[in-house]
């Protein structure tokens, strides 16, 4: 499989490295100058590409960018990309960082991005902490394997995404349509709480759409007031405590 990844931050770089190690041909791009991008790509076992070339001649495309960067993408970026190419979105919206976006009161984050790209998406890898994705992957069938939810409108594309999730070491839970992807957005019980398949199914069912933004902002406000950014383990513990109503 050939995969193009747009963004080499925490999630994009881990995915690039994991898929490269599985023998896939991976191209990556970011906003850095090409000489620096080439060094980053080489360290991940991938190939550096421009934003125009990273989406060409691939079977899947992963967008892993800051939410406020999508508006700057070319409206024609995916115009020539065949419809059978699977497009994934790993992003999350945080108003303190991305600014207020009024449309998100009516549609999900990934529906918003789908509109910008004029392309159907599968939302995936957005509700995992960097530490979870990097260190907690296990072989299929392993006890207490962490699960990740995916949402989208194309069943065949979701099958491909589930296979990729499995390769990274995690089970998959189908969270429904892209319109239902709010159930795995920040502030929900399914967001970065490191659950197994049964627990994640329940967390998705327990999500309350109207409460999620306030919970998201409460958690982030508390984190930003700390003298030092907490460890992955501390963030995970805080998310779990909050979502089960202990804080």
N, C-alpha and C positions, 0 to 999 in steps of 0.2 A: 504494500500500500504506500502511496505517496501522500504526504501530509504537509500542508502549509500552515505555519503558525505566525500570527500577527501579534507581536508583543512578546518580550523576553523578560518579563517581571517574574515574580515568585512562582506563579502557577504556569505560565507559558514556558519558562525555562525548564521546570521539572518535567512537564509533559514532553518537551522536545527531547530531553535526555532519555526518558523512559522509552519513548517510541523508537528512538535511534538505537537503543540497546536491544530492542526487539527485532532489529534488522529492517525497519521501515526507512524509506527515503524521506528525510525531513528537511524542509526549507524554513528558515526563520527570517523575520524582519523586525526592525524597530525604528526609532527616530534618530538613531546614532549615525554618524558618518560611516561610510562603508568599511574603512580599515578597522574601526573599532567593532563594528557589527561582525566582520569576518572572524575576529578573535573570539567573540562571544559564541558565535556559531560553532567554531572549531572545538571549543571547550564542551559543547553539548553534543558533539558528534553529528552536527547538522551542517547545512550549507546556507551561506548568507544570500539573501535575495532582496531586491527592491520591493516596494509595496505592490508594484504592478506585476512583477514576476512571481511573487510568492503565491499568487492565486492561480497561476497557469499550470496546466498539466499536472493536476493533483486530484486525488480521490476524496479528500476531506480538507476542510479549512477550519482552523480554530482561531477565533478572535479572543484575545486575552489582553485587553487594553483597559486603561482607566476609563471610567464611564464618560467623563467629559471630553474624551478625545474622539469619540465616534462621530460627533457632528462635523468634524474637520475632514472626514473621509470623502473621497470622490463618490458622487452619486452613481457613477458608472463603473465603480471598481469591480463589481461582479457581473457586469452586463454580458460579457462573453463567456462566463463560467457555465458549463453545462448544468442542467437542472438536477442531474443525478449525483452531483458532487454534494456531499454532506457538509453543511455549514453549522458550526457550533459557537456558542457564546458563553464565556465564563465570567462575565463581568457582574459587578454589583454597584448600586447607586448609593452614595452617601452625600446628602445635601451640603454638609460642611466643607466637603472637598470639591464636589461637582457643581455646586450652585443649585438653586431651586429650578426644577423643571416641571412646569404646571401640568403637562400631559400625563405625568406619572400618577396623577390623582385618578385617572380614568383607565389607564392601560398598564400592563405589566412592563417591567424594565426591558425584557427581551422582545416584547411586542414593539416597544419604542425603537429599539435597535433594528429590528426586522424592517420597520418602516424606513429607517435611514438607508439601510442596505438594499431595500426593495427585494428582499429574499427571505424565504422561510428559514427558521432557525431551530436548532435543538439547544435548550439551555442545559448546561452540564458543567461540572467541576467548579461551580460558583460557591457551593456551600461546604467547602472543605478548607480547613486551615492549611497553610503551607506545610506545617509539621506533619499533619495527617497524611497529606498526599506524598510527602517525601519518605516518611518512616513507617507508616502503618499498613502498607499494602501487604497482602498475604495471598498465597496460592488459592485457586478456586477450591471450595469445599472446606477450607480451614475453619476451625472453630472461632467464633466471635469475629468473623470477618466484617469489617466496616462496610456500610452500604452508602451509595450516593444516588440521589434522585435525578431523573432526567425528565424534561418536559418538551413536547413538540407535537406537531400536527401530522407528520409523515411517519407512519409505522415502520417502513423500510429503513428510513434514515435512523430512527431510534434503535433499530436492531444493530446497525453498524456502530453507533455510539456505545451501545451496551457492550459490544465486543472490545472496543477500545478501553472502556472502563475496566473490564475484566483483565486486560493486559496490564493495567497499572496496579492491579492488586485489590480490586474492590468489587463488591456485589452491586447490582443495579435495582432500583425501584422505579417503576414507571409512575411519574407524578401527574400524567394526563397531558392535556393540550397546552399549547404555549400560553393561552389565556389563564391556565391554572398554575403557571409557573411562579405566581406570587407566593405559593405555599413553601417555596424554598428560598425566598428572598430574605435579606437581613431583617431580624426582629421576629422570625418565626421559630417554632421549636425544631424545625429541620435544619436550621442554619448553623453550621459549624459546631455541632454537638456530638459528632463522632458516634453514630448509632449503627446497630446491626439492622438487617433487613426488616425484621418484625418491628423493632423500635422506630425505624424511620417511617414505615407505613403508618404507624400510629401518630407520629409527630406531624406528618403531612395532613392527616385527618383532623388533628387538633388545632391547626393553624387558624387564627382569627385575623382576617384581612384588615379590618379597621384598626386593630391594635398594633400591628407590626411596625409601622413607621415610628410610633412613640417609643416602643421598646428598643428599636434600632438606635434612635437618637439618645435615649437614656444610657444605654451601654457605652456608646461611643463617647458621650460627654464625660462619663466616669473614667474611661480609659485615658482620655486626653488630659485629665487633671492630675494624673500620676506623675511623679518626678522622673520615672524611667518607664519606658514601654515594657509591659509585662511579657513573660515568656509565653510560648505557645501553650504550655501546660496550664498556666494561670488563666489565659484567655478561654481555653476550653472549659476549665472548671467554672469560670464565671458565667459562660453561656449556659452551661447545664443547670447551674443553680437558678439562674434567672428564669429559664424556660419551665422549670418545674415549680416555680412560685416561691422559692426560698429567699429571694431577695427582692 
